[in-house]
Amino acid sequence: MKKVIIIGCPGSGKTTFAEKLQHKSNIPLFYLDAIWHKADRTHISSAEFDQHLSEILRLESWIIDGNYSRTLETRLCACDTVFFFDLSSEVCLQGAVSRLGQKRKDLPWIDYELDPTLKKKIEDFQFKTRPSIYQLLEQYKENKEIIIFKSRSQADEYLTTNY
């Protein structure tokens, strides 16, 4: 395991897992949210984002935390390991709410209220995003290690068992 992507619904626990995995593996960790978002709550252009992503993908090893469906297949092609957090919308909403008011490494600001757009994205994930993720995972399953977590405890157990 040298090139890892961690994907799933916002609030599912991707970033927490990524940080724990980085600590245990010493593989460099990159947050797609930190690349995309600027401190003034705007974002960089897609071309700039793609350039940053391309630079990361050329590295010898990496952990990339984040969904960003537009570039998912690019990351799938380049990785050797996929961790997919497939948790319920309710659990993900609770996760998003639980981090309100906290400084995060993956965002340049602190949210004090759940953004309505993020809430909608979480509520729609199971029906809009999840099916396309499973479709892509099916395409790449022969030459990638794919680990699907149905709970955060499964993710914790993975780290305990493998490190």
HELIX and SHEET records of a PDB file:
HELIX    1   1 LYS A   14  SER A   25  1                                  12    
HELIX    2   2 LEU A   32  TRP A   36  1                                   5    
HELIX    3   3 SER A   46  LEU A   57  1                                  12    
HELIX    4   4 SER A   69  THR A   71  5                                   3    
HELIX    5   5 LEU A   72  ALA A   78  1                                   7    
HELIX    6   6 SER A   89  SER A   98  1                                  10    
HELIX    7   7 PRO A  116  LYS A  128  1                                  13    
HELIX    8   8 ARG A  130  TYR A  140  1                                  11    
HELIX    9   9 ARG A  152  ASN A  162  1                                  11    
SHEET    1   A 5 LEU A  29  TYR A  31  0                                        
SHEET    2   A 5 TRP A  62  ASP A  65  1                                        
SHEET    3   A 5 LYS A   3  GLY A   8  1                                        
SHEET    4   A 5 THR A  81  PHE A  85  1                                        
SHEET    5   A 5 GLU A 145  PHE A 149  1                                        
END                                                                             
